[in-house]
């Protein structure tokens, strides 16, 4: 049963709402960056905040002194010491650490648990669902639990999870909050667009807006991808240097090894704190950014979604909203817009076939688990346990949903891994069938995809920075901007397009819109035309000196002088007096010129 809670009009952050407490149950915050996690860290209750990512724990602990981070090598003795001495314990723990922490707290009656970004219970189930299941079992031992997110799991998946049956569901309703503007771009290869973005930033070509009466350039950008390999390939393609790029991905020995292979100086990065310097390019995966805060004063945000791989698709209802709320500083004029670059490849398998395939795998897994549980031989059972654990570590439930529950000493079905397969396919199928569906999904999830932008030329700037266009396409776009005489677009053409290719302005100023259009905007045609025009200009200058206004000259003399100029520039052409008028614009009048012998011959007077 959904219960709507109206937030008072003047409340921007939940910490400002006097008397408000995080409820016991699922809390859909409605918007990101509203301070719910901060409230859990500063209220008067003993609190454990379960976080899906170590980066999130580090980020929050650095902002809230006195909180204890529990992950990795933190010992039981350190936890016990903190619990004895902390006046108001505030613990941030990874999902993996929660079962151990729960065992160390004997009296749980006055403790509260907040599961931050709880949608990752489902999102992460493809590779660590055992962790999620052990987490949920540990959480059940606490009387007061808040499942927190601005982007909750779709109801149809929640209802299939036994832990959420009967759990109260609350939604915060905010009045008048700003919607994030999304600039959409459908691309055959979104990763190539990411390469183009980086290359433009390397050249010093940044999108810009007018804010506070001055032009602000976005000299930093954050690019979100869900593939570490794609990030590393982009860095190699663009030859980014360690001082230019921050790589924020999941902390693992595998990722650290891959990053070090880029060369000296490359390392696993972290999110800068407020006031710390940011690098020009920041790459992030979803395993790293969830719930973390960025404090750049000028960063633009780009989201790359490659749907050729189901598990790297961006779920509009979850991850895209998380990304949209990451830039925290109000002085950043780019924080209310993101560029979403995606492809429309939803795979070859029809929905019916795919889900039938999953149902068959589920049924086979159920029979397999039942068969293994019937084995009585101790040695054989031990071998089956070892085999099952090893298999799932390698295959991540890509072949079977059977797992070994060491707590219950039974082989069971990993329902979360099955639901994740359904969820991943639905994300791809429902979000990316066509561009209209993407637009509708964005609108339904609180994004603005139409309407007045921050600056009228900002989207055009992004298009030029994101897309790799042919010269003819870029020349045509430039001509249209120059022709319409719109001041904002003219400045845009000057700031961005001319810095990408300075010849655009040269051709336009020399040839003009109509002539460029007549030549089909093609670079080779324009180059030949310009060379021809430049030669014509040089000839015109020399001819103007040789044939000044008021001069009367025989046709034969005019031809000789023209031949000498043509020869000077290596032009294989004979002088024709009439060409001075038809080609070079001279005004001439045919006359008869009397020679010394009294004869009269044809000539011209230049007027």
C-alpha positions in Angstrom: 0.0 0.0 0.0 1.6 3.3 -1.1 1.5 6.1 1.4 2.2 9.6 0.0 3.9 12.1 2.3 3.8 15.8 1.2 7.0 17.7 1.8 6.5 21.3 3.1 7.0 23.9 0.4 10.0 25.6 1.9 11.9 22.4 2.6 14.8 21.7 0.2 16.5 19.1 2.3 15.1 16.6 4.7 17.4 17.9 7.4 15.4 21.2 7.3 12.1 19.4 8.0 11.7 19.7 11.8 10.2 16.5 13.3 10.6 14.4 10.2 12.1 10.9 10.6 13.0 8.3 8.1 10.1 5.8 8.2 10.3 2.0 8.8 9.7 0.6 5.3 10.5 1.5 1.7 11.0 5.3 1.2 10.9 6.6 -2.3 12.5 10.0 -1.9 11.0 11.3 -5.1 14.1 13.2 -6.0 17.8 12.8 -5.6 20.1 15.0 -3.5 17.4 15.8 -0.8 19.6 14.9 2.2 18.1 11.6 3.3 21.4 9.9 4.0 22.6 13.1 5.7 19.6 13.0 8.0 20.4 9.4 8.9 23.9 10.5 9.8 22.9 13.5 12.0 19.7 12.3 13.8 19.6 11.1 17.4 19.4 7.4 16.7 22.1 4.7 16.6 22.3 4.0 12.9 23.8 1.6 10.5 23.8 2.8 6.9 24.3 -0.1 4.4 25.9 1.2 1.2 26.3 -0.7 -2.1 29.6 0.9 -2.9 32.9 1.5 -1.0 33.3 4.8 -2.9 30.0 5.9 -1.3 31.1 5.0 2.2 34.4 6.9 1.7 32.7 9.9 0.2 30.2 10.1 3.1 32.7 9.4 5.9 35.0 12.2 4.6 32.0 14.6 4.8 30.8 13.4 8.3 33.6 13.1 10.8 32.9 10.7 13.7 31.2 8.0 11.5 32.8 4.6 11.3 33.4 3.0 7.9 33.2 -0.8 7.9 34.5 -2.6 4.9 37.4 -4.8 4.0 40.1 -5.0 6.7 38.2 -3.2 9.5 38.5 -5.7 12.4 35.9 -6.8 14.9 38.1 -5.3 17.7 37.9 -1.8 16.0 34.1 -2.1 15.7 33.7 -3.2 19.3 35.9 -0.3 20.4 33.8 2.2 18.4 30.5 0.8 19.8 31.8 1.1 23.4 33.0 4.7 23.0 30.8 6.4 20.5 28.1 8.5 22.2 25.8 8.3 19.1 27.1 5.5 16.8 26.9 6.1 13.1 28.2 3.3 11.0 28.5 3.1 7.2 28.9 -0.5 6.1 29.1 -2.3 2.8 26.4 -4.9 2.0 29.1 -7.5 2.4 30.0 -6.3 5.9 26.5 -6.1 7.3 26.1 -9.8 8.4 29.4 -9.6 10.5 28.3 -6.2 12.0 24.9 -7.6 12.9 26.5 -10.4 14.9 28.6 -7.9 16.9 25.6 -5.9 18.0 23.8 -8.0 20.7 21.0 -5.6 21.6 19.4 -4.3 18.4 16.3 -2.8 19.9 17.4 0.9 19.8 19.3 0.6 16.5 18.0 1.7 13.1 19.2 0.4 9.7 19.1 2.4 6.5 19.7 0.5 3.3 20.9 3.2 1.0 20.3 3.0 -2.8 18.5 -0.3 -2.2 17.7 -0.8 -5.9 21.2 -2.2 -6.2 19.9 -5.3 -4.3 18.5 -6.2 -7.7 20.9 -4.5 -10.1 23.9 -6.3 -8.5 22.3 -9.7 -8.4 23.9 -10.8 -11.6 27.3 -11.0 -10.0 26.9 -11.0 -6.2 23.3 -12.0 -5.3 24.6 -14.2 -2.4 25.8 -11.0 -0.7 22.4 -9.4 -1.1 20.6 -12.5 0.3 22.9 -12.6 3.3 22.5 -8.9 3.8 18.7 -9.2 3.9 18.9 -12.1 6.4 21.0 -10.0 8.7 18.7 -7.0 8.3 15.7 -9.0 9.4 17.2 -9.1 12.9 16.7 -5.4 13.3 13.3 -4.0 14.2 13.5 -0.7 12.3 14.7 -0.7 8.7 14.4 2.0 6.0 15.0 1.0 2.4 16.1 4.3 0.8 16.1 5.3 -2.8 15.0 8.0 -5.2 14.7 5.3 -7.8 13.0 2.2 -6.3 12.9 -1.2 -8.0 9.8 -1.7 -10.2 6.9 -3.0 -8.2 6.6 -6.1 -10.2 10.1 -7.2 -9.0 9.6 -6.0 -5.4 6.5 -8.1 -5.1 8.4 -11.2 -6.1 11.0 -10.7 -3.3 9.8 -12.3 -0.1 11.6 -9.7 2.0 9.3 -6.9 0.8 5.9 -8.6 1.2 3.9 -6.5 3.6 6.6 -3.9 4.0 5.1 -0.3 4.1 5.8 1.8 1.0 6.2 5.6 1.4 6.6 8.2 -1.4 7.7 11.8 -0.7 5.9 14.3 -2.9 7.8 17.5 -3.6 6.2 20.6 -5.0 8.0 22.7 -7.6 11.4 21.0 -7.7 13.6 21.6 -10.8 13.5 18.9 -13.5 16.7 17.7 -15.1 17.0 18.5 -18.8 18.0 15.6 -21.0 19.6 16.1 -24.4 19.1 12.8 -26.2 21.2 11.4 -29.1 20.6 8.1 -30.8 23.9 6.7 -32.1 25.1 3.5 -33.9 28.2 3.4 -31.7 27.9 5.5 -28.5 31.5 4.8 -27.5 32.7 6.6 -30.6 30.8 9.6 -29.4 32.6 9.4 -26.1 35.9 9.5 -28.0 34.7 12.6 -29.9 33.8 14.3 -26.6 37.3 13.7 -25.2 39.0 14.8 -28.3 37.2 18.1 -28.4 38.0 18.8 -24.7 41.6 18.0 -25.4 41.6 20.7 -28.1 40.1 23.2 -25.6 36.7 23.1 -27.3 34.2 23.3 -24.5 30.4 23.9 -24.4 29.5 27.2 -22.7 26.6 29.2 -21.4 26.0 32.7 -20.3 25.6 32.9 -16.5 25.7 35.9 -14.2 26.4 38.2 -17.2 29.5 36.3 -18.4 30.3 33.3 -20.6 31.1 30.2 -18.5 32.9 27.3 -20.2 32.5 23.7 -19.2 36.2 22.9 -18.9 35.5 19.6 -17.1 33.2 16.7 -17.9 32.0 13.5 -16.3 31.4 10.6 -18.6 29.4 7.6 -17.3 29.8 4.2 -18.9 29.1 0.7 -17.6 32.2 -0.9 -19.1 35.7 -0.6 -17.6 37.1 -2.0 -20.9 35.4 0.8 -22.9 36.8 3.4 -20.6 40.3 2.0 -21.0 39.9 1.8 -24.8 38.8 5.5 -25.0 41.8 6.6 -23.0 44.1 4.7 -25.3 42.4 6.0 -28.5 42.6 9.6 -27.3 46.0 9.4 -25.6 44.7 11.0 -22.4 47.4 11.6 -19.9 47.2 10.8 -16.1 46.9 14.5 -15.2 43.9 14.8 -17.5 41.7 11.9 -16.4 40.2 10.5 -13.3 39.1 6.8 -13.5 36.4 6.0 -10.9 35.5 2.3 -11.2 34.9 -0.5 -8.7 37.9 -1.0 -6.4 39.3 -4.5 -7.3 42.7 -6.0 -8.0 41.5 -6.8 -11.5 40.6 -3.2 -12.3 43.8 -1.9 -10.7 45.9 -4.2 -12.9 44.0 -3.1 -16.0 44.4 0.6 -15.2 48.2 0.2 -14.5 48.6 -1.3 -17.9 47.7 2.1 -19.4 51.2 3.3 -18.3 53.0 5.2 -15.6 50.9 7.5 -13.5 47.5 5.9 -14.2 45.7 4.7 -11.1 42.3 3.9 -9.7 40.8 7.3 -8.9 38.4 8.7 -6.2 35.7 11.4 -6.2 37.2 14.8 -5.2 35.8 16.4 -2.1 34.3 19.8 -2.0 37.0 22.4 -2.8 39.4 19.9 -4.3 40.6 20.2 -7.9 38.9 18.1 -10.5 40.5 16.7 -13.6 39.4 17.7 -17.1 37.9 14.2 -17.8 36.3 11.9 -15.3 35.1 8.4 -16.2 32.6 6.6 -13.9 30.9 3.3 -13.9 27.7 2.7 -11.9 29.6 0.5 -9.5 31.4 3.6 -8.4 29.1 6.6 -8.5 26.0 5.5 -6.6 25.1 8.0 -4.0 28.4 9.9 -4.2 28.6 13.7 -4.5 30.5 15.7 -7.1 31.5 19.3 -6.4 32.7 20.5 -9.8 32.0 24.2 -10.6 31.7 23.6 -14.3 31.4 19.9 -15.3 29.0 18.7 -18.0 27.6 15.3 -17.7 27.5 12.6 -20.5 25.8 9.2 -20.2 26.8 6.5 -22.6 24.5 3.5 -23.0 25.5 0.7 -25.3 22.6 -1.7 -25.7 24.5 -4.3 -27.6 25.2 -5.7 -24.1 22.2 -6.2 -21.9 24.1 -5.7 -18.6 25.6 -2.4 -19.7 22.2 -0.7 -20.5 21.3 2.3 -18.4 18.0 1.9 -16.7 16.2 5.2 -17.1 14.1 4.6 -14.0 17.1 4.0 -11.7 20.6 4.7 -12.8 19.9 7.8 -15.0 18.2 9.5 -12.1 21.1 8.7 -9.8 23.5 10.2 -12.3 21.4 13.3 -12.7 21.6 14.1 -9.0 25.4 13.7 -8.6 26.5 17.3 -9.3 25.8 19.2 -6.1 27.1 22.8 -6.5 24.5 25.3 -7.4 27.1 27.6 -9.0 27.7 24.9 -11.7 25.4 26.2 -14.6 25.6 22.8 -16.3 24.4 20.6 -13.4 20.7 20.6 -14.5 21.4 19.1 -17.9 22.8 15.7 -19.0 23.5 14.3 -22.5 22.1 10.8 -22.9 23.8 8.9 -25.8 22.3 5.5 -26.6 21.7 3.0 -29.4 18.5 1.2 -30.4 20.0 -2.3 -30.7 17.7 -4.4 -28.4 19.0 -7.7 -29.5 17.7 -10.5 -31.8 15.8 -12.6 -29.3 12.1 -12.0 -29.0 10.7 -11.4 -25.5 8.6 -14.6 -25.5 11.6 -16.8 -26.5 13.9 -15.1 -24.0 11.6 -15.4 -21.1 10.7 -19.0 -22.0 14.5 -19.7 -22.0 14.8 -18.2 -18.5 11.8 -20.2 -17.2 13.4 -23.4 -18.6 16.7 -22.6 -16.8 14.7 -21.9 -13.6 12.9 -25.2 -13.8 16.1 -27.1 -14.5 17.8 -25.4 -11.6 15.0 -26.3 -9.2 15.3 -30.0 -10.2 19.1 -29.8 -9.9 18.9 -28.3 -6.4 16.4 -30.9 -5.2 18.6 -33.7 -6.6 21.7 -32.4 -4.8 19.8 -32.0 -1.5 18.9 -35.8 -1.7 22.6 -36.8 -1.7 23.5 -38.4 1.6 27.1 -39.5 1.0 29.3 -37.0 2.9 32.2 -37.1 0.5 30.0 -36.7 -2.6 28.0 -33.9 -0.9 31.2 -32.0 -0.1 32.3 -32.4 -3.7 28.9 -31.1 -4.9 29.2 -28.1 -2.6 32.7 -27.3 -3.8 31.6 -27.7 -7.5 28.5 -25.4 -7.1 30.4 -22.6 -5.3 33.2 -22.7 -7.9 30.8 -22.8 -10.8 28.9 -19.7 -9.7 32.1 -17.8 -9.0 33.1 -18.3 -12.6 29.7 -18.2 -14.4 27.8 -15.7 -12.2 24.5 -17.6 -12.6 24.7 -17.4 -16.4 24.0 -21.1 -16.7 22.2 -22.2 -13.5 20.4 -20.5 -10.6 21.5 -23.1 -8.1 23.6 -21.9 -5.1 24.7 -23.4 -1.8 23.3 -21.7 1.3 26.0 -22.3 3.9 23.8 -21.0 6.7 21.0 -23.5 6.1 23.3 -26.1 4.6 21.1 -26.6 1.6 21.2 -26.1 -2.2 18.6 -23.5 -3.1 17.5 -21.4 -6.0 18.9 -17.9 -6.3 15.7 -16.1 -7.0 17.4 -12.7 -7.1 19.7 -13.8 -10.0 16.6 -15.0 -11.9 14.8 -11.7 -11.3 17.9 -9.8 -12.3 17.9 -11.6 -15.7 14.2 -10.5 -16.2 14.9 -7.0 -15.0 18.0 -6.5 -17.3 16.0 -7.7 -20.3 13.0 -5.5 -19.5 15.2 -2.5 -19.1 16.6 -3.0 -22.6 13.3 -4.0 -24.1 11.0 -1.4 -22.5 13.5 1.6 -22.5 15.0 1.2 -25.9 12.5 0.0 -28.4 12.5 3.3 -30.2 13.3 7.0 -29.5 9.7 7.8 -28.6 9.7 5.2 -25.8 13.0 6.7 -24.5 11.3 10.1 -24.5 8.2 8.8 -22.7 10.4 6.9 -20.1 12.3 10.0 -19.4 9.2 12.1 -19.0 7.6 9.6 -16.7 10.7 9.5 -14.5 10.8 13.3 -13.9 13.1 14.5 -16.7 12.5 17.4 -19.0 13.1 16.5 -22.6 11.4 19.5 -24.3 10.9 23.1 -23.6 13.2 26.1 -23.1 16.8 25.2 -22.5 19.3 27.1 -20.3 20.7 28.7 -23.4 19.3 28.5 -26.9 22.7 27.3 -28.3 23.8 24.9 -25.6 22.3 21.8 -27.3 23.9 22.8 -30.7 27.2 23.1 -28.9 26.8 19.6 -27.5 25.8 18.2 -30.9 29.0 19.5 -32.4 31.2 18.3 -29.5 29.5 14.8 -29.3 29.1 14.0 -33.0 31.7 13.3 -35.6 30.2 14.8 -38.7 31.5 15.0 -42.2 33.0 18.3 -43.4 29.9 18.9 -45.7 27.5 18.3 -42.7 29.5 20.6 -40.5 29.9 23.3 -43.2 26.1 23.2 -43.9 25.3 23.6 -40.2 27.8 26.5 -39.9 26.3 28.3 -42.9 22.8 28.0 -41.5 24.0 29.5 -38.2 25.8 32.4 -40.0 22.9 33.0 -42.4 20.1 33.3 -39.8 22.0 36.2 -38.1 20.9 35.0 -34.7 23.4 36.6 -32.3 23.5 33.7 -29.9 24.0 31.1 -32.7 26.6 33.3 -34.4 28.6 33.4 -31.1 28.2 29.7 -30.8 29.5 29.2 -34.4 32.4 31.4 -33.5 33.2 29.8 -30.1 32.9 26.1 -31.0 32.7 25.4 -34.7 35.4 27.7 -35.9 37.7 26.3 -33.2 37.0 22.8 -34.5 37.8 23.9 -38.1 38.9 27.4 -38.8 38.4 26.9 -42.6 34.6 27.2 -42.0 34.9 30.9 -41.5 37.5 31.3 -44.3 35.2 29.7 -46.8 32.1 31.5 -45.6 33.7 35.0 -45.6 35.3 34.4 -49.0 32.5 32.6 -50.9 29.2 33.4 -49.0 26.2 31.2 -48.3 24.7 30.9 -51.8 28.0 30.0 -53.5 28.9 27.4 -50.8 25.4 25.8 -51.1 25.7 25.7 -54.9 29.0 23.8 -54.5 27.2 21.2 -52.3 29.2 22.2 -49.1 32.0 19.8 -50.3 35.4 20.6 -49.1 37.2 19.8 -52.4 34.8 22.0 -54.4 35.2 24.9 -51.9 38.9 24.6 -51.9 39.1 24.7 -55.7 36.7 27.6 -55.8 38.7 29.5 -53.2 42.0 28.9 -55.0 40.4 30.1 -58.2 39.0 33.2 -56.4 42.3 33.9 -54.8 44.1 33.7 -58.2 41.4 36.0 -59.6 42.0 38.4 -56.8 45.8 38.5 -57.4 45.2 39.0 -61.1 42.7 41.7 -60.4 45.2 43.6 -58.3 47.8 43.5 -61.1 45.4 44.3 -63.8 44.1 47.3 -61.8 47.7 48.7 -61.7 48.2 48.1 -65.5 44.8 49.4 -66.6 43.8 52.4 -64.5 40.6 54.4 -65.1 41.1 56.9 -67.9 43.6 54.9 -69.8 43.2 54.5 -73.5 45.0 51.4 -74.9 45.2 49.3 -78.1 43.8 45.8 -78.0 47.2 44.3 -78.9 48.9 46.1 -76.0 46.2 45.0 -73.6 46.8 41.4 -74.7 50.5 41.7 -74.2 50.1 43.1 -70.7 47.6 40.4 -69.8 49.9 37.7 -71.1 52.8 39.0 -68.9 50.6 38.8 -65.8 49.4 35.3 -66.6 53.0 34.2 -67.2 53.9 35.7 -63.8 51.5 33.3 -62.0 52.1 30.3 -64.3 48.7 30.4 -65.8 48.4 28.8 -69.2 46.0 31.3 -70.7 46.1 33.9 -73.5 45.1 37.4 -72.9 41.7 38.4 -74.2 40.8 42.1 -73.7 37.1 41.5 -73.4 37.8 39.2 -70.4 38.8 42.2 -68.3 35.2 43.2 -68.4 33.4 39.9 -68.3 35.6 38.1 -65.8 37.3 40.9 -63.7 34.6 43.5 -63.7 36.4 46.3 -65.5 34.2 48.9 -67.2 35.5 49.5 -70.8 34.4 51.4 -73.9 35.4 50.4 -77.4 37.2 53.2 -79.2 39.5 53.9 -82.2 43.0 55.0 -81.4 45.0 57.2 -83.9 48.6 56.0 -84.4 51.6 58.2 -85.4 51.3 57.2 -89.0 47.7 58.5 -89.0 46.1 55.1 -89.1 43.3 54.1 -86.6 43.2 50.8 -84.8 40.8 49.2 -82.3 41.3 49.9 -78.6 39.5 50.4 -75.3 39.1 53.2 -72.8 38.9 52.2 -69.1 36.1 54.1 -67.4 
